[in-house]
Amino acid sequence: MSFLNQLKSQASALQSAHSVDLAQREANTGLTETAATTIWLYVAELAKLIVGQASRFATQ
């Protein structure tokens, strides 16, 4: 195999690996965003409950 063909082969392998890495990072980003949204909803609900409890104790 000529030197140029070796370089082309190596470049192709690196591009394939980069594509797989990028796809994995995009998938992980999507999962992280979903988890963050879920946590935000739980925290917002918890805040509502805490405020409701605080106002209940304030009127006693």
Backbone as CSV, one residue per row, in Angstrom:
resi,resn,N_x,N_y,N_z,CA_x,CA_y,CA_z,C_x,C_y,C_z
1,MET,0.854,-1.173,0.000,0.000,0.000,0.000,0.899,1.234,0.000
2,SER,0.549,2.175,-0.813,1.350,3.391,-0.885,1.110,4.262,0.343
3,PHE,2.027,5.173,0.551,1.940,6.077,1.701,0.649,6.896,1.646
4,LEU,0.302,7.386,0.457,-0.910,8.184,0.300,-2.153,7.366,0.635
5,ASN,-2.201,6.131,0.213,-3.344,5.271,0.529,-3.434,4.999,2.025
6,GLN,-2.277,4.854,2.677,-2.271,4.665,4.130,-2.848,5.892,4.833
7,LEU,-2.441,7.068,4.378,-2.961,8.304,4.974,-4.468,8.423,4.763
8,LYS,-4.915,8.087,3.561,-6.352,8.133,3.284,-7.107,7.160,4.185
9,SER,-6.559,5.989,4.362,-7.191,4.983,5.214,-7.252,5.456,6.664
10,GLN,-6.157,6.037,7.144,-6.132,6.554,8.517,-7.120,7.704,8.688
11,ALA,-7.188,8.589,7.704,-8.120,9.714,7.769,-9.563,9.217,7.797
12,SER,-9.848,8.221,6.987,-11.197,7.656,6.959,-11.562,7.024,8.304
13,ALA,-10.610,6.307,8.892,-10.858,5.681,10.197,-11.095,6.737,11.269
14,LEU,-10.316,7.811,11.234,-10.502,8.887,12.216,-11.846,9.585,12.036
15,GLN,-12.261,9.800,10.792,-13.557,10.426,10.542,-14.694,9.550,11.047
16,SER,-14.582,8.255,10.846,-15.610,7.332,11.333,-15.684,7.361,12.854
17,ALA,-14.523,7.339,13.500,-14.489,7.386,14.964,-15.058,8.704,15.472
18,HIS,-14.744,9.799,14.780,-15.264,11.110,15.180,-16.786,11.146,15.057
19,SER,-17.317,10.558,13.991,-18.771,10.531,13.795,-19.463,9.761,14.916
20,VAL,-18.873,8.636,15.321,-19.440,7.839,16.410,-19.379,8.626,17.714
21,ASP,-18.237,9.277,17.988,-18.097,10.077,19.204,-19.120,11.209,19.233
22,LEU,-19.293,11.875,18.102,-20.239,12.982,18.029,-21.665,12.493,18.273
23,ALA,-22.027,11.377,17.679,-23.373,10.825,17.876,-23.593,10.461,19.339
24,GLN,-22.576,9.896,19.985,-22.695,9.533,21.399,-22.837,10.777,22.269
25,ARG,-22.063,11.823,21.956,-22.181,13.068,22.731,-23.555,13.704,22.551
26,GLU,-24.079,13.666,21.338,-25.408,14.231,21.101,-26.469,13.443,21.866
27,ALA,-26.345,12.130,21.886,-27.296,11.302,22.636,-27.196,11.600,24.127
28,ASN,-25.982,11.710,24.640,-25.790,12.022,26.058,-26.339,13.398,26.403
29,THR,-26.169,14.355,25.502,-26.701,15.696,25.730,-28.222,15.656,25.824
30,GLY,-28.851,14.911,24.945,-30.310,14.779,24.993,-30.784,14.156,26.292
31,LEU,-30.100,13.113,26.741,-30.468,12.471,28.008,-30.269,13.420,29.183
32,THR,-29.185,14.181,29.153,-28.911,15.135,30.228,-29.968,16.229,30.265
33,GLU,-30.358,16.732,29.104,-31.392,17.765,29.052,-32.724,17.233,29.576
34,THR,-33.064,16.006,29.239,-34.296,15.400,29.738,-34.255,15.251,31.251
35,ALA,-33.127,14.791,31.773,-32.984,14.639,33.223,-33.062,15.990,33.922
36,ALA,-32.437,17.006,33.353,-32.469,18.339,33.957,-33.892,18.895,33.976
37,THR,-34.644,18.664,32.923,-36.036,19.114,32.878,-36.863,18.407,33.948
38,THR,-36.662,17.115,34.098,-37.380,16.348,35.119,-37.055,16.866,36.511
39,ILE,-35.786,17.092,36.770,-35.378,17.613,38.084,-35.990,18.983,38.323
40,TRP,-35.984,19.834,37.298,-36.561,21.174,37.447,-38.051,21.078,37.811
41,LEU,-38.774,20.175,37.185,-40.195,20.022,37.497,-40.401,19.564,38.941
42,TYR,-39.563,18.626,39.407,-39.650,18.177,40.797,-39.343,19.310,41.766
43,VAL,-38.314,20.087,41.481,-37.939,21.205,42.360,-39.045,22.258,42.378
44,ALA,-39.637,22.543,41.233,-40.728,23.517,41.175,-41.918,23.036,42.000
45,GLU,-42.245,21.752,41.896,-43.347,21.195,42.689,-43.015,21.236,44.175
46,LEU,-41.785,20.921,44.532,-41.356,20.982,45.932,-41.463,22.405,46.470
47,ALA,-41.069,23.373,45.669,-41.163,24.773,46.096,-42.616,25.160,46.361
48,LYS,-43.529,24.717,45.507,-44.951,25.000,45.726,-45.425,24.390,47.043
49,LEU,-45.005,23.160,47.307,-45.413,22.503,48.547,-44.843,23.221,49.767
50,ILE,-43.591,23.634,49.692,-42.963,24.328,50.819,-43.643,25.661,51.074
51,VAL,-43.933,26.403,50.028,-44.616,27.691,50.188,-46.003,27.470,50.777
52,GLY,-46.692,26.436,50.325,-48.015,26.124,50.871,-47.942,25.771,52.342
53,GLN,-46.950,24.994,52.738,-46.778,24.632,54.146,-46.411,25.856,54.974
54,ALA,-45.557,26.714,54.448,-45.128,27.904,55.184,-46.312,28.834,55.424
55,SER,-47.168,29.000,54.432,-48.319,29.885,54.611,-49.321,29.268,55.587
56,ARG,-49.402,27.959,55.631,-50.291,27.297,56.576,-49.825,27.530,58.011
57,PHE,-48.518,27.453,58.236,-47.981,27.680,59.575,-48.034,29.153,59.959
58,ALA,-47.960,30.040,59.002,-47.968,31.472,59.292,-49.341,31.922,59.786
59,THR,-50.393,31.236,59.380,-51.741,31.643,59.777,-52.156,31.045,61.114
60,GLN,-51.354,30.154,61.668,-51.724,29.521,62.939,-51.304,30.354,64.110
